[in-house]
């Protein structure tokens, strides 16, 4: 019974976090587009990557008592916030009108994501060191 109770608690925590992240993504999606490139989706994914990398690096040196926060923030909020499937659909839409724009979008999204990953990891480690 204990395992089932823990599972249900984590499921609820992820669901609440996902609702928060999904709502934030929806609200940012209401911002008008800038040109033909789906810039907001790219920014959302970059921000999510930075936050997830920061959280992972921060929690790497922390006690396991913070695990529920990783589930809530990482899987729930950030998982609900970022949007890989939307990016893929937008790549397809871009490719229908301009293969060049589609390729630029993919390169910018992935390249920017990798940059945000590294910055986020460094940030998370620094915060973890300061808080130690």
Secondary structure, DSSP 8 states (H G I E B T S, - for coil): -HHHHHHHHHHHHHHHHHHHHHHHHHHHHTS--BTTB-HHHHHHHHHHHHHHHHHHHHHHTS-GGGHHHIIIIIIIIIHHH--HHHHHHHHHHHHHH-HHHHHHHHHHHHHHHHHHHHHHHHHHHHHHHHH-
